[in-house]
Amino acid sequence: MNRTLKITAAILLTGIFSITASASAAGLFPTDSSGSSKEPIEIVADRMVTNNAERWADFTGSVKATQGKSTMTADALRIYYEGDLLNPPKGKSTQESIQKIVATGRVHIVTEKYVADAERAEHVMATDIMTLSGANSTVVSGKNTLTGSKIVLNRSTGSAEVESSGSERVKAVFHQEPKGSGTPEEKKPEGKKD
């Protein structure tokens, strides 16, 4: 039986588990608007095979994909694209032609906002949704952690959905900021102004 934990920026949806705090508000999945999405994607691997008729390219063997300050390593990575990968349509870059990226085998992702580990990761560019799957898939942001067999991250909104399978259950660990750890503006004594 699947147990689902849905987390959204405004409210946590009801499911088997119900939590009243928002993961976005807790800072677990801040929106990933680091601006690096316009930067080039560099992929390094032992081997690359493309199939222009079916519009995919496979990278295998110690794959490392980098975009800005974000990196993804995996055993294999496949990109799906539209048009011709080396000759994109006029007005479109090669990067804009990429529709989906699927990484498999010991996937490790590092961004400025979080670190993730899974057996499989799928990122759909149009929706900016990343799905991590495999036993004990994990996302860590600061001290906060989500673990499950499937984690769906909406990188645009900062929401997440986590599922479990079999006897493994969803695990979420949220840390609160200690009182008085706010910004300097929040720490000013009452009645004092600049």
MITOR-6863 format. One line per field, with one value per residue: residue in three letters; residue number from 1; chain; x, y, z of N, C-alpha, C, O in turn. Coordinates in Angstrom, 1 decimal, always signed. Layout:
resn = (ALA,...)
resi = (NUM,...)
chain = (A,...)
nxx = (X,...)
nyy = (Y,...)
nzz = (Z,...)
caxx = (X,...)
cayy = (Y,...)
cazz = (Z,...)
cxx = (X,...)
cyy = (Y,...)
czz = (Z,...)
oxx = (X,...)
oyy = (Y,...)
ozz = (Z,...)
REM end
This chain:
resn = (MET,ASN,ARG,THR,LEU,LYS,ILE,THR,ALA,ALA,ILE,LEU,LEU,THR,GLY,ILE,PHE,SER,ILE,THR,ALA,SER,ALA,SER,ALA,ALA,GLY,LEU,PHE,PRO,THR,ASP,SER,SER,GLY,SER,SER,LYS,GLU,PRO,ILE,GLU,ILE,VAL,ALA,ASP,ARG,MET,VAL,THR,ASN,ASN,ALA,GLU,ARG,TRP,ALA,ASP,PHE,THR,GLY,SER,VAL,LYS,ALA,THR,GLN,GLY,LYS,SER,THR,MET,THR,ALA,ASP,ALA,LEU,ARG,ILE,TYR,TYR,GLU,GLY,ASP,LEU,LEU,ASN,PRO,PRO,LYS,GLY,LYS,SER,THR,GLN,GLU,SER,ILE,GLN,LYS,ILE,VAL,ALA,THR,GLY,ARG,VAL,HIS,ILE,VAL,THR,GLU,LYS,TYR,VAL,ALA,ASP,ALA,GLU,ARG,ALA,GLU,HIS,VAL,MET,ALA,THR,ASP,ILE,MET,THR,LEU,SER,GLY,ALA,ASN,SER,THR,VAL,VAL,SER,GLY,LYS,ASN,THR,LEU,THR,GLY,SER,LYS,ILE,VAL,LEU,ASN,ARG,SER,THR,GLY,SER,ALA,GLU,VAL,GLU,SER,SER,GLY,SER,GLU,ARG,VAL,LYS,ALA,VAL,PHE,HIS,GLN,GLU,PRO,LYS,GLY,SER,GLY,THR,PRO,GLU,GLU,LYS,LYS,PRO,GLU,GLY,LYS,LYS,ASP)
resi = (1,2,3,4,5,6,7,8,9,10,11,12,13,14,15,16,17,18,19,20,21,22,23,24,25,26,27,28,29,30,31,32,33,34,35,36,37,38,39,40,41,42,43,44,45,46,47,48,49,50,51,52,53,54,55,56,57,58,59,60,61,62,63,64,65,66,67,68,69,70,71,72,73,74,75,76,77,78,79,80,81,82,83,84,85,86,87,88,89,90,91,92,93,94,95,96,97,98,99,100,101,102,103,104,105,106,107,108,109,110,111,112,113,114,115,116,117,118,119,120,121,122,123,124,125,126,127,128,129,130,131,132,133,134,135,136,137,138,139,140,141,142,143,144,145,146,147,148,149,150,151,152,153,154,155,156,157,158,159,160,161,162,163,164,165,166,167,168,169,170,171,172,173,174,175,176,177,178,179,180,181,182,183,184,185,186,187,188,189,190,191,192,193,194)
chain = (A,A,A,A,A,A,A,A,A,A,A,A,A,A,A,A,A,A,A,A,A,A,A,A,A,A,A,A,A,A,A,A,A,A,A,A,A,A,A,A,A,A,A,A,A,A,A,A,A,A,A,A,A,A,A,A,A,A,A,A,A,A,A,A,A,A,A,A,A,A,A,A,A,A,A,A,A,A,A,A,A,A,A,A,A,A,A,A,A,A,A,A,A,A,A,A,A,A,A,A,A,A,A,A,A,A,A,A,A,A,A,A,A,A,A,A,A,A,A,A,A,A,A,A,A,A,A,A,A,A,A,A,A,A,A,A,A,A,A,A,A,A,A,A,A,A,A,A,A,A,A,A,A,A,A,A,A,A,A,A,A,A,A,A,A,A,A,A,A,A,A,A,A,A,A,A,A,A,A,A,A,A,A,A,A,A,A,A,A,A,A,A,A,A)
nxx = (+0.8,+0.6,+1.9,+1.4,+2.8,+2.0,+3.2,+2.8,+3.3,+1.3,-0.3,-0.4,-1.5,-4.1,-3.6,-2.4,-0.6,-0.6,+0.5,+0.9,+2.5,+4.2,+6.3,+7.7,+7.6,+9.0,+11.5,+12.4,+12.2,+13.0,+12.2,+13.9,+15.3,+17.8,+18.8,+20.4,+19.4,+19.5,+22.1,+24.7,+24.5,+26.7,+27.9,+29.7,+31.1,+32.0,+31.1,+29.1,+26.0,+23.9,+20.5,+19.1,+16.8,+14.9,+15.2,+16.9,+19.7,+22.3,+24.3,+27.0,+28.8,+30.4,+29.0,+28.7,+26.9,+26.7,+25.4,+25.7,+26.0,+25.0,+25.2,+25.0,+25.6,+25.8,+25.4,+24.4,+22.9,+20.2,+19.1,+16.2,+15.1,+13.9,+13.7,+16.8,+19.6,+22.2,+21.8,+19.7,+16.3,+15.8,+16.2,+16.1,+18.0,+20.3,+20.1,+17.4,+16.1,+16.2,+14.0,+13.6,+15.4,+16.9,+18.3,+20.1,+21.1,+22.9,+22.4,+23.3,+22.7,+23.5,+22.7,+22.5,+20.5,+19.7,+20.6,+20.5,+19.8,+19.3,+18.1,+17.1,+16.5,+14.3,+13.9,+11.7,+11.8,+9.9,+8.0,+9.5,+9.8,+11.1,+11.6,+12.4,+13.4,+13.5,+14.7,+14.9,+15.2,+16.5,+16.3,+18.0,+17.9,+19.6,+19.3,+17.0,+15.2,+13.9,+12.7,+12.0,+10.4,+9.7,+10.1,+8.7,+9.6,+8.6,+10.3,+9.8,+7.8,+8.5,+7.2,+6.6,+6.1,+5.9,+6.3,+5.9,+6.9,+5.9,+7.2,+8.6,+8.4,+7.4,+9.7,+10.1,+12.1,+12.0,+13.5,+13.3,+14.0,+15.9,+14.5,+14.9,+16.8,+16.4,+16.5,+18.7,+17.0,+14.7,+15.6,+15.9,+15.4,+12.2,+10.8,+13.2,+14.6,+16.1)
nyy = (-1.2,+2.2,+5.0,+8.3,+11.5,+14.7,+17.8,+21.2,+24.7,+26.3,+24.6,+21.4,+18.6,+16.3,+13.0,+9.8,+10.5,+13.5,+16.8,+19.9,+22.0,+23.8,+22.5,+24.1,+26.5,+25.8,+25.7,+23.5,+22.8,+25.2,+27.4,+26.7,+28.9,+29.8,+30.9,+29.5,+28.0,+29.0,+28.7,+26.9,+23.3,+20.9,+17.8,+15.0,+11.9,+8.4,+7.3,+8.2,+7.8,+8.5,+8.8,+10.1,+9.8,+8.8,+10.7,+10.9,+10.8,+8.9,+8.7,+7.1,+5.5,+6.6,+9.2,+12.8,+15.6,+19.0,+22.2,+25.5,+26.0,+23.6,+20.0,+16.7,+13.3,+10.0,+6.5,+6.3,+8.3,+9.7,+11.9,+13.4,+15.0,+17.6,+18.1,+18.5,+17.5,+18.6,+20.6,+22.8,+24.1,+27.3,+30.1,+28.7,+27.3,+24.6,+23.6,+24.5,+22.7,+20.3,+18.1,+16.3,+14.7,+11.8,+10.0,+7.2,+4.7,+5.0,+7.8,+11.1,+14.3,+17.7,+20.8,+24.4,+24.6,+22.0,+18.6,+15.5,+11.9,+9.0,+6.0,+6.5,+9.3,+11.7,+14.5,+16.8,+19.2,+21.3,+21.5,+21.7,+19.7,+17.3,+13.9,+11.5,+8.2,+4.9,+2.6,+4.2,+6.8,+10.1,+13.5,+16.3,+19.3,+21.8,+21.1,+19.7,+16.8,+14.5,+11.2,+8.5,+6.1,+7.2,+10.5,+13.4,+16.4,+19.7,+22.0,+24.7,+25.6,+24.8,+22.7,+19.3,+15.8,+12.8,+9.3,+6.0,+2.5,-0.9,-2.2,-0.1,+3.2,+6.6,+9.1,+12.1,+14.8,+17.7,+20.7,+23.3,+26.8,+28.1,+30.2,+33.7,+33.6,+35.1,+37.5,+40.4,+42.7,+41.7,+41.2,+43.6,+45.6,+46.5,+49.7,+50.9,+52.6,+53.0)
nzz = (+0.0,-0.9,+0.7,+1.0,+1.1,+0.7,-0.1,-0.2,-1.1,+0.2,+1.8,+3.4,+1.8,+2.6,+3.5,+4.1,+6.0,+7.8,+8.0,+9.5,+8.9,+6.2,+3.8,+2.1,+3.4,+5.6,+4.5,+3.2,+0.5,-1.1,-3.8,-6.8,-8.1,-9.1,-11.3,-13.0,-15.0,-17.6,-18.3,-20.0,-20.5,-19.5,-20.4,-19.4,-20.1,-20.4,-22.8,-25.7,-27.4,-30.0,-31.3,-33.8,-35.2,-33.4,-31.5,-29.1,-26.9,-25.5,-22.6,-21.1,-18.5,-15.8,-15.7,-15.7,-15.3,-15.7,-14.8,-14.5,-11.1,-10.4,-10.2,-11.6,-11.1,-12.4,-13.4,-15.9,-18.5,-20.2,-22.7,-24.0,-26.9,-29.1,-32.6,-34.4,-32.6,-32.9,-34.8,-34.0,-34.3,-36.0,-34.0,-31.6,-29.0,-28.6,-26.0,-25.4,-26.9,-25.5,-23.9,-21.9,-19.2,-18.2,-15.6,-14.5,-12.1,-9.3,-8.8,-8.1,-7.0,-6.8,-5.8,-5.3,-3.5,-2.5,-1.9,-3.5,-3.6,-5.5,-7.2,-9.7,-11.7,-13.1,-15.1,-16.3,-18.5,-19.4,-17.4,-15.2,-13.3,-11.2,-10.8,-8.4,-7.9,-6.4,-3.9,-0.7,-1.7,-1.4,-0.3,+0.8,+2.4,+3.8,+7.2,+6.9,+5.8,+3.4,+2.8,+0.7,-1.5,-3.9,-5.0,-5.8,-7.1,-7.5,-8.9,-9.6,-8.0,-5.5,-4.2,-3.0,-3.4,-1.7,-1.8,-0.4,-0.5,-0.2,+2.8,+3.6,+4.8,+4.3,+5.3,+7.0,+8.1,+9.8,+10.7,+13.0,+13.0,+15.7,+18.2,+17.9,+16.0,+13.7,+11.0,+11.2,+11.2,+12.4,+14.9,+16.2,+19.1,+20.4,+19.7,+19.0,+16.3,+13.1)
caxx = (+0.0,+1.4,+1.6,+1.8,+2.9,+1.9,+3.7,+2.7,+3.7,+0.3,-1.0,-0.1,-2.7,-4.4,-3.2,-2.2,+0.1,-1.0,+1.4,+0.3,+3.5,+4.5,+7.8,+8.3,+7.8,+10.1,+12.7,+12.9,+12.4,+12.8,+12.2,+15.2,+15.4,+19.2,+19.1,+21.4,+18.7,+19.9,+23.5,+24.9,+24.6,+27.9,+27.8,+31.0,+30.9,+32.9,+30.6,+27.8,+25.3,+22.7,+19.6,+18.4,+15.4,+14.0,+15.4,+17.5,+21.2,+22.7,+25.7,+27.2,+30.1,+30.8,+28.4,+28.6,+26.2,+26.9,+24.8,+25.9,+26.5,+24.4,+25.8,+24.4,+26.4,+25.0,+26.0,+23.9,+22.0,+19.6,+18.4,+15.2,+15.1,+13.1,+14.5,+18.1,+20.4,+23.3,+21.3,+18.4,+15.5,+16.1,+15.6,+16.1,+19.3,+20.3,+19.5,+16.0,+15.6,+16.1,+12.7,+13.6,+16.7,+16.6,+19.6,+19.9,+22.3,+23.7,+22.2,+23.6,+22.4,+23.9,+22.3,+22.7,+19.4,+19.6,+21.4,+19.5,+20.3,+18.3,+18.5,+16.7,+16.0,+13.8,+13.6,+11.0,+12.2,+8.8,+7.3,+10.6,+9.5,+12.1,+11.1,+13.5,+12.8,+14.4,+14.6,+15.5,+15.6,+16.6,+16.6,+18.4,+18.1,+20.0,+19.1,+15.8,+15.4,+12.8,+13.2,+10.9,+10.7,+9.5,+10.0,+8.4,+9.9,+8.3,+11.4,+9.3,+6.9,+9.0,+6.4,+7.1,+5.2,+6.8,+5.6,+6.7,+6.4,+6.2,+7.2,+9.3,+7.5,+7.9,+10.3,+10.4,+12.6,+12.0,+14.2,+12.9,+15.0,+15.7,+13.9,+15.9,+17.8,+15.9,+17.3,+19.0,+15.8,+13.7,+16.2,+15.9,+14.5,+11.0,+10.9,+14.4,+14.5,+17.4)
cayy = (+0.0,+3.4,+6.1,+9.5,+12.8,+15.8,+19.0,+22.3,+25.9,+26.8,+23.7,+20.0,+17.9,+15.2,+11.7,+8.9,+11.3,+14.9,+17.6,+21.2,+23.0,+23.7,+22.2,+25.3,+27.5,+25.3,+25.9,+22.2,+22.9,+26.5,+27.3,+26.6,+29.9,+30.3,+31.5,+28.7,+27.3,+29.5,+28.4,+25.7,+22.0,+20.2,+16.4,+14.3,+10.5,+7.5,+7.0,+8.8,+7.2,+9.3,+8.3,+11.3,+9.4,+8.7,+11.9,+10.7,+10.7,+8.2,+8.9,+6.0,+5.4,+7.8,+10.4,+14.0,+16.7,+20.3,+23.4,+26.5,+25.5,+22.3,+18.9,+15.4,+12.2,+8.8,+5.5,+6.5,+9.5,+9.8,+13.1,+13.4,+16.3,+17.8,+18.6,+17.9,+18.0,+19.4,+21.7,+23.1,+25.0,+28.7,+30.8,+27.9,+26.8,+23.1,+23.4,+24.6,+21.5,+19.2,+18.0,+15.4,+14.1,+10.6,+9.5,+5.9,+4.1,+5.8,+9.2,+12.0,+15.6,+18.7,+22.2,+25.4,+24.5,+20.7,+17.4,+14.3,+10.6,+8.0,+5.1,+7.0,+10.7,+12.2,+15.9,+17.2,+20.6,+22.2,+21.6,+21.8,+18.7,+16.2,+12.7,+10.6,+6.9,+3.9,+2.5,+5.2,+8.1,+11.1,+14.9,+17.0,+20.8,+22.2,+20.0,+19.0,+15.6,+13.7,+9.9,+7.7,+5.3,+8.1,+11.8,+14.3,+17.8,+20.8,+23.0,+26.0,+26.1,+24.3,+21.6,+17.9,+14.7,+11.6,+8.0,+4.8,+1.2,-2.1,-2.0,+1.2,+4.3,+8.0,+9.7,+13.5,+15.4,+19.1,+21.4,+24.7,+27.8,+28.5,+31.6,+34.7,+33.5,+35.7,+38.5,+41.5,+43.6,+41.0,+41.2,+44.9,+45.8,+47.3,+51.1,+51.4,+52.7,+53.4)
cazz = (+0.0,-1.0,+1.7,+0.3,+1.8,-0.3,+0.5,-1.1,-0.5,+1.0,+2.7,+3.1,+1.4,+3.4,+3.0,+5.3,+7.0,+7.6,+8.8,+9.4,+8.4,+4.8,+3.6,+1.4,+4.4,+6.5,+3.8,+2.8,-0.9,-1.7,-5.3,-7.4,-9.1,-9.0,-12.6,-13.8,-16.1,-18.9,-18.5,-20.8,-19.8,-20.0,-20.0,-19.6,-19.9,-21.2,-24.2,-26.1,-28.5,-30.3,-32.3,-34.2,-35.7,-32.2,-30.8,-27.8,-26.8,-24.3,-22.1,-20.2,-17.8,-14.9,-16.2,-14.9,-16.0,-14.9,-15.3,-13.5,-9.9,-10.2,-10.9,-11.5,-11.5,-12.5,-14.2,-17.3,-18.6,-21.5,-22.9,-25.1,-27.5,-30.3,-33.7,-34.6,-31.5,-33.3,-35.6,-33.5,-35.2,-35.9,-32.8,-30.5,-28.7,-28.4,-24.7,-25.4,-27.6,-24.6,-23.3,-20.7,-18.9,-17.3,-15.1,-13.8,-11.4,-8.3,-9.1,-7.0,-7.5,-5.9,-6.3,-4.2,-2.5,-1.9,-2.3,-3.6,-4.0,-5.9,-8.3,-11.0,-11.7,-14.4,-15.1,-17.4,-18.6,-19.6,-16.1,-14.1,-12.3,-11.1,-10.0,-7.9,-7.5,-5.9,-2.4,+0.1,-2.4,-0.3,-0.6,+2.0,+2.3,+5.2,+8.1,+6.6,+5.0,+3.0,+2.3,+0.3,-2.7,-5.0,-4.6,-7.0,-6.7,-8.5,-8.6,-9.8,-6.8,-4.2,-3.6,-3.1,-3.0,-1.4,-1.6,+0.0,-1.1,+0.6,+4.3,+3.8,+4.9,+4.1,+6.4,+6.8,+9.3,+9.6,+11.8,+13.1,+13.4,+17.1,+18.4,+18.0,+14.9,+12.5,+10.4,+12.1,+11.3,+13.3,+16.2,+16.8,+20.2,+20.1,+20.0,+18.4,+14.9,+12.5)
cxx = (+0.9,+1.0,+2.2,+1.8,+3.0,+2.3,+3.5,+3.1,+2.6,-0.2,-0.5,-1.4,-2.9,-4.0,-3.2,-1.5,-0.4,-0.2,+0.8,+1.3,+3.8,+6.0,+8.4,+8.6,+8.9,+11.5,+13.2,+13.1,+12.1,+12.9,+13.6,+15.4,+16.8,+19.6,+20.1,+20.7,+19.1,+21.4,+23.6,+25.0,+25.8,+27.8,+29.1,+30.7,+31.9,+32.4,+29.3,+27.3,+24.1,+21.8,+18.7,+17.0,+14.5,+14.2,+15.9,+19.0,+21.5,+24.1,+25.9,+28.6,+30.5,+30.3,+28.4,+28.1,+26.3,+26.1,+24.9,+26.6,+25.9,+25.1,+24.9,+25.4,+25.5,+25.8,+25.6,+23.0,+21.5,+18.9,+17.4,+15.1,+14.2,+14.0,+15.8,+19.0,+21.5,+23.0,+19.9,+17.7,+16.0,+15.4,+15.6,+17.5,+19.2,+19.7,+18.0,+15.3,+15.4,+14.8,+12.7,+15.0,+16.3,+18.0,+19.3,+21.2,+23.0,+23.6,+22.5,+23.5,+22.8,+23.5,+22.6,+21.6,+19.3,+20.5,+20.4,+20.3,+19.2,+18.9,+18.2,+16.2,+15.5,+13.4,+13.0,+11.1,+11.0,+8.1,+8.2,+10.3,+10.5,+11.5,+12.3,+12.8,+13.9,+14.3,+15.4,+16.0,+15.5,+16.9,+16.9,+18.6,+18.4,+20.0,+17.9,+16.0,+14.1,+13.4,+11.9,+11.3,+10.5,+9.3,+9.8,+8.6,+9.5,+9.3,+10.9,+8.6,+7.5,+8.2,+7.0,+6.0,+6.1,+5.9,+6.5,+6.2,+6.7,+6.2,+7.9,+8.3,+8.2,+8.5,+10.6,+11.0,+12.8,+12.6,+13.6,+14.0,+14.8,+15.2,+15.1,+17.0,+17.3,+16.9,+17.6,+17.8,+14.8,+14.3,+16.2,+14.9,+13.3,+11.3,+12.2,+14.2,+15.9,+17.4)
cyy = (+1.2,+4.4,+7.3,+10.7,+13.9,+17.0,+20.1,+23.6,+26.5,+25.9,+22.3,+19.3,+16.7,+13.9,+10.8,+9.6,+12.8,+15.8,+19.0,+22.3,+22.8,+23.4,+23.4,+26.3,+27.1,+25.4,+24.5,+22.3,+24.3,+26.5,+27.4,+27.6,+30.6,+30.9,+30.7,+28.0,+27.8,+29.2,+27.1,+24.4,+21.3,+18.7,+15.7,+12.8,+9.7,+7.3,+7.8,+8.1,+8.1,+8.5,+9.4,+11.0,+9.3,+9.8,+11.7,+10.6,+10.0,+8.5,+7.8,+6.0,+6.6,+9.1,+11.6,+15.1,+17.9,+21.4,+24.4,+25.8,+24.1,+21.2,+17.6,+14.3,+11.0,+7.8,+5.8,+7.7,+9.5,+11.2,+12.9,+14.8,+16.3,+18.3,+17.8,+18.4,+18.9,+20.6,+22.1,+24.1,+26.4,+29.3,+30.0,+27.3,+25.3,+22.8,+23.5,+23.4,+20.3,+19.2,+17.3,+14.9,+13.0,+10.1,+8.2,+5.5,+5.1,+7.3,+10.1,+13.4,+16.6,+20.1,+23.1,+25.2,+23.1,+19.7,+16.2,+13.1,+9.7,+7.0,+5.6,+8.4,+11.1,+13.6,+16.3,+18.7,+21.6,+22.5,+21.9,+20.9,+17.6,+15.1,+11.8,+9.3,+5.9,+3.8,+3.6,+6.4,+9.2,+12.5,+15.6,+18.5,+21.3,+21.0,+19.2,+17.9,+14.9,+12.4,+9.2,+6.9,+6.1,+9.5,+12.7,+15.8,+18.8,+21.9,+24.4,+26.5,+25.7,+23.3,+20.3,+17.0,+13.5,+10.4,+7.0,+3.6,+0.1,-1.7,-0.7,+2.3,+5.6,+8.5,+11.2,+14.0,+16.9,+19.7,+22.8,+25.6,+28.1,+30.0,+32.5,+34.6,+34.1,+36.7,+39.6,+42.5,+43.0,+41.1,+42.5,+45.0,+46.7,+48.8,+51.7,+51.4,+53.2,+54.9)
czz = (+0.0,+0.1,+1.0,+1.2,+0.8,+0.5,-0.5,-0.3,+0.5,+2.1,+2.4,+2.9,+2.4,+2.7,+4.2,+6.4,+6.8,+8.6,+8.5,+8.9,+6.9,+4.7,+2.9,+2.5,+5.4,+5.8,+3.3,+1.3,-1.4,-3.2,-5.8,-8.5,-9.0,-10.3,-13.5,-15.0,-17.5,-19.3,-19.3,-19.9,-20.4,-19.5,-20.4,-19.3,-20.7,-22.6,-24.4,-27.3,-28.8,-31.3,-32.7,-34.7,-34.5,-31.2,-29.3,-28.0,-25.4,-23.9,-21.1,-19.7,-17.1,-15.5,-15.2,-15.8,-15.1,-15.6,-14.3,-12.3,-9.5,-10.9,-10.6,-11.9,-11.5,-13.4,-15.7,-17.3,-20.0,-21.6,-24.1,-25.6,-28.7,-31.4,-33.9,-33.4,-31.9,-34.2,-35.1,-34.4,-35.0,-34.7,-31.6,-30.3,-28.6,-27.0,-24.6,-26.1,-26.7,-23.9,-22.0,-20.5,-17.9,-16.9,-14.3,-13.2,-10.6,-8.6,-7.9,-7.6,-6.4,-6.5,-5.1,-3.1,-1.8,-2.5,-2.4,-4.1,-4.4,-6.9,-9.7,-10.8,-13.0,-14.2,-16.4,-17.5,-18.7,-18.3,-15.0,-12.9,-12.3,-10.2,-9.7,-7.5,-7.2,-4.4,-1.7,-0.7,-1.3,-0.9,+0.7,+1.6,+3.7,+6.1,+7.8,+5.6,+4.6,+2.4,+1.9,-1.0,-4.0,-4.4,-5.8,-6.5,-7.8,-8.1,-8.8,-8.5,-5.5,-3.5,-3.8,-2.7,-2.8,-1.2,-1.1,-0.7,-0.2,+2.1,+4.6,+3.8,+4.6,+5.4,+6.1,+8.1,+9.0,+10.9,+11.8,+13.5,+14.9,+17.2,+18.5,+16.9,+13.6,+12.0,+11.4,+12.3,+12.3,+14.7,+16.9,+18.0,+19.8,+20.5,+19.4,+16.9,+14.4,+12.3)
oxx = (+1.8,-0.2,+3.3,+0.9,+4.0,+1.7,+4.1,+3.2,+3.0,-0.5,-0.2,-2.3,-1.9,-4.2,-3.9,-1.9,-0.6,-0.1,+0.4,+0.8,+3.7,+6.8,+9.6,+9.6,+9.6,+12.5,+14.4,+14.2,+11.1,+13.5,+14.4,+15.7,+16.9,+20.7,+20.4,+21.4,+18.9,+21.9,+22.7,+25.4,+25.9,+27.6,+29.6,+30.1,+32.7,+33.3,+28.5,+28.1,+23.3,+22.3,+17.7,+16.1,+13.3,+13.6,+15.3,+19.5,+21.0,+25.0,+25.0,+29.5,+30.9,+31.1,+28.1,+28.6,+26.0,+26.2,+24.3,+27.6,+26.1,+25.5,+24.3,+25.9,+24.6,+26.8,+26.4,+22.3,+22.2,+18.1,+17.8,+15.1,+13.7,+15.0,+15.9,+19.2,+21.8,+23.7,+18.9,+18.3,+16.5,+14.3,+15.2,+18.2,+18.1,+19.0,+17.4,+14.1,+14.7,+14.4,+12.0,+15.7,+15.6,+18.8,+18.3,+22.3,+23.8,+24.6,+22.0,+24.2,+22.4,+24.0,+23.1,+21.8,+18.8,+21.2,+19.6,+21.3,+18.2,+20.0,+18.8,+15.5,+16.2,+12.7,+13.6,+10.7,+11.0,+7.6,+7.8,+10.5,+10.8,+11.0,+13.0,+11.8,+15.1,+14.0,+16.6,+17.1,+14.6,+17.6,+16.1,+19.3,+17.5,+20.6,+17.7,+16.8,+13.2,+14.3,+10.9,+12.4,+11.0,+8.4,+10.6,+7.9,+9.9,+9.0,+11.5,+8.7,+7.1,+8.5,+7.8,+5.1,+7.0,+4.9,+7.7,+5.2,+7.7,+5.3,+7.9,+7.3,+9.4,+8.0,+11.3,+10.4,+13.5,+12.2,+13.5,+15.0,+13.7,+15.5,+16.1,+18.0,+17.9,+18.1,+16.9,+17.6,+14.2,+13.5,+16.5,+13.8,+13.5,+12.0,+12.3,+13.8,+16.7,+18.4)
oyy = (+1.3,+4.5,+7.3,+10.9,+14.0,+17.4,+20.0,+23.6,+27.1,+26.3,+22.0,+19.4,+16.2,+13.8,+11.0,+9.5,+13.1,+15.5,+19.4,+23.4,+21.6,+24.1,+23.7,+26.9,+27.9,+25.1,+24.5,+21.8,+24.6,+25.6,+28.1,+27.3,+31.8,+31.5,+31.2,+27.4,+27.1,+29.5,+26.3,+24.5,+21.2,+18.5,+15.7,+12.5,+10.2,+7.1,+8.0,+7.9,+8.3,+7.8,+9.8,+11.9,+9.8,+9.9,+12.2,+10.2,+10.4,+8.5,+7.7,+6.5,+7.6,+10.0,+11.4,+15.5,+17.8,+21.5,+24.3,+25.2,+23.6,+21.3,+17.5,+14.5,+10.8,+8.1,+5.6,+8.0,+9.3,+11.5,+12.3,+15.7,+15.3,+19.0,+16.6,+19.6,+19.9,+21.6,+21.8,+24.8,+26.8,+29.1,+30.5,+27.0,+24.7,+21.9,+22.7,+23.2,+19.4,+20.2,+17.6,+14.5,+13.2,+9.7,+8.1,+5.7,+6.0,+8.0,+9.8,+13.8,+16.5,+20.4,+22.7,+25.6,+23.1,+20.0,+16.0,+13.2,+9.7,+7.2,+5.2,+8.7,+10.8,+14.0,+16.2,+19.5,+22.6,+23.6,+22.3,+21.2,+17.0,+15.3,+11.4,+9.4,+6.0,+4.8,+3.9,+6.9,+9.2,+12.6,+15.5,+18.8,+21.4,+20.0,+18.1,+18.0,+14.9,+12.4,+9.2,+7.0,+5.8,+9.8,+12.6,+16.2,+18.6,+22.7,+25.3,+27.7,+26.2,+23.0,+20.1,+17.2,+13.1,+10.5,+7.0,+3.6,+0.2,-1.0,-0.2,+2.3,+5.7,+8.3,+11.5,+13.8,+17.3,+19.4,+23.4,+25.1,+28.3,+30.8,+32.3,+35.3,+33.8,+36.7,+39.8,+43.0,+43.8,+41.0,+42.6,+44.6,+47.6,+49.0,+52.9,+50.5,+53.8,+55.5)
ozz = (+0.8,+0.3,+0.6,+2.0,+0.1,+1.5,-1.6,+0.9,+1.5,+3.2,+1.2,+3.7,+2.9,+1.5,+5.2,+7.6,+5.6,+9.8,+7.4,+8.6,+6.5,+5.3,+3.2,+2.5,+5.9,+6.4,+2.9,+0.8,-2.0,-3.7,-5.2,-9.6,-8.9,-10.3,-14.5,-15.8,-18.5,-20.4,-19.2,-18.8,-21.6,-18.3,-21.5,-18.2,-21.5,-23.5,-23.5,-28.3,-27.8,-32.1,-32.0,-34.6,-34.6,-30.2,-28.4,-29.0,-24.4,-24.8,-20.2,-20.3,-17.7,-15.8,-14.1,-16.8,-13.9,-16.9,-13.2,-12.4,-8.4,-12.0,-9.6,-13.0,-10.7,-14.0,-16.6,-16.3,-21.0,-20.7,-25.1,-24.8,-29.2,-31.1,-33.5,-33.3,-31.2,-34.3,-35.8,-35.2,-33.9,-34.4,-30.5,-31.2,-28.4,-26.9,-23.9,-25.9,-27.0,-23.2,-21.1,-21.5,-16.9,-17.8,-13.6,-13.7,-11.1,-8.7,-6.8,-8.6,-5.3,-7.6,-4.0,-2.0,-0.7,-3.6,-1.5,-4.8,-3.7,-7.3,-10.7,-9.8,-14.0,-13.3,-17.4,-16.6,-18.0,-18.1,-13.9,-11.8,-13.4,-9.1,-10.6,-6.9,-7.6,-3.8,-2.1,-0.4,-0.5,-1.9,+1.7,+0.7,+4.5,+5.8,+8.4,+4.7,+5.5,+1.6,+2.6,-1.4,-5.0,-3.6,-6.7,-5.6,-9.0,-7.2,-8.3,-8.2,-4.4,-2.3,-4.7,-1.9,-3.7,-0.5,-1.2,-1.4,+0.6,+2.6,+5.7,+3.1,+4.6,+6.4,+5.1,+9.2,+8.1,+12.0,+10.8,+14.1,+15.3,+16.3,+19.1,+16.9,+12.5,+12.4,+12.4,+13.4,+13.1,+15.6,+18.1,+17.8,+19.0,+21.5,+19.3,+16.3,+15.1,+11.8)
REM end
